[in-house]
Amino acid sequence: MSGHWFDRLKWSFSGETHYQTMNGLFGNTLKPYSQLKAEYKTIKEQRRHFAVTKHVPYANVRDFKTVQWYPGKHPCEKPLDLMRHIIEASSRRGDVVLDTFTGSGSMAIACRELGRAFHGCEMGEIEFKGAVERLS
Ligand SMILES: C[S@@+](CC[C@H](N)C(=O)[O-])C[C@H]1O[C@@H](n2cnc3c(N)ncnc32)[C@H](O)[C@@H]1O
């Protein structure tokens, strides 16, 4: 299934000859090929990035080691490996990642490592200071 939904063919575009044949079958009611192609290009550029590879495999369930306790640990600190996986599968280098529940700042650290800009929100003053400290 993953081959069906995520392969590159999904984003390939019909050639003009085939399109005109199809247009003929529909009584020449389809929009001009050049217009359709321009619209499609915009969609293709704007769609959310989703890239899974041998190194960033896709699965519904993935295992990552939990972060072991250490003094000052955020109770919900997520493993950096998990954050790296999410970032690499769903963004490109240079993209901006928004994490509205920053907590320990794991996502921010992974973003910095992988060349993504980071915007975060954290309402807890202690948690915020902890994240800033971790980042610096
Ligand atoms: C589950 S933790 C996030 C853990 C984070 N992913 C990590 O790896 O450390 C949720 C965090 O979101 C913060 N939070 C909850 N509601 C919030 C809100 N409305 N605005 C900003 N931060 C919020 C909490 O203080 C908490 O630190």
The ligand as an SDF file (V2000), in Angstrom:
LIG
                    3D

 27 29  0  0  0  0  0  0  0  0999 V2000
    3.7010   16.9980   26.6520 C   0  0  0  0  0  0  0  0  0  0  0  0
    4.6840   18.3990   27.0490 S   0  0  0  0  0  0  0  0  0  0  0  0
    5.6500   18.6230   25.6120 C   0  0  0  0  0  0  0  0  0  0  0  0
    6.8730   17.8010   25.6340 C   0  0  0  0  0  0  0  0  0  0  0  0
    7.8010   18.1330   24.5130 C   0  0  0  0  0  0  0  0  0  0  0  0
    7.3400   17.5910   23.2570 N   0  0  0  0  0  0  0  0  0  0  0  0
    9.1900   17.5930   24.8400 C   0  0  0  0  0  0  0  0  0  0  0  0
    9.7440   16.8010   24.0810 O   0  0  0  0  0  0  0  0  0  0  0  0
    9.7000   17.9670   25.8880 O   0  0  0  0  0  0  0  0  0  0  0  0
    3.5320   19.7250   26.8820 C   0  0  0  0  0  0  0  0  0  0  0  0
    4.1050   21.0800   27.2220 C   0  0  0  0  0  0  0  0  0  0  0  0
    3.2120   22.0650   26.7070 O   0  0  0  0  0  0  0  0  0  0  0  0
    3.0400   23.0960   27.6540 C   0  0  0  0  0  0  0  0  0  0  0  0
    1.7090   23.6820   27.3900 N   0  0  0  0  0  0  0  0  0  0  0  0
    0.4920   23.1710   27.6800 C   0  0  0  0  0  0  0  0  0  0  0  0
   -0.4880   23.9840   27.2450 N   0  0  0  0  0  0  0  0  0  0  0  0
    0.1240   25.0290   26.6400 C   0  0  0  0  0  0  0  0  0  0  0  0
   -0.3540   26.1970   25.9870 C   0  0  0  0  0  0  0  0  0  0  0  0
   -1.6660   26.4320   25.8720 N   0  0  0  0  0  0  0  0  0  0  0  0
    0.5320   27.0610   25.4720 N   0  0  0  0  0  0  0  0  0  0  0  0
    1.8710   26.8200   25.5840 C   0  0  0  0  0  0  0  0  0  0  0  0
    2.3920   25.7430   26.2060 N   0  0  0  0  0  0  0  0  0  0  0  0
    1.5310   24.8470   26.7270 C   0  0  0  0  0  0  0  0  0  0  0  0
    3.1830   22.4150   29.0040 C   0  0  0  0  0  0  0  0  0  0  0  0
    3.6300   23.3370   29.9810 O   0  0  0  0  0  0  0  0  0  0  0  0
    4.2110   21.3220   28.7240 C   0  0  0  0  0  0  0  0  0  0  0  0
    5.5320   21.7310   29.0280 O   0  0  0  0  0  0  0  0  0  0  0  0
  1  2  1  0
  2  3  1  0
  2 10  1  0
  3  4  1  0
  4  5  1  0
  5  6  1  0
  5  7  1  0
  7  8  2  0
  7  9  1  0
 10 11  1  0
 11 12  1  0
 11 26  1  0
 12 13  1  0
 13 14  1  0
 13 24  1  0
 14 15  1  0
 14 23  1  0
 15 16  2  0
 16 17  1  0
 17 18  1  0
 17 23  2  0
 18 19  1  0
 18 20  2  0
 20 21  1  0
 21 22  2  0
 22 23  1  0
 24 25  1  0
 24 26  1  0
 26 27  1  0
M  CHG  2   2   1   9  -1
M  END
$$$$
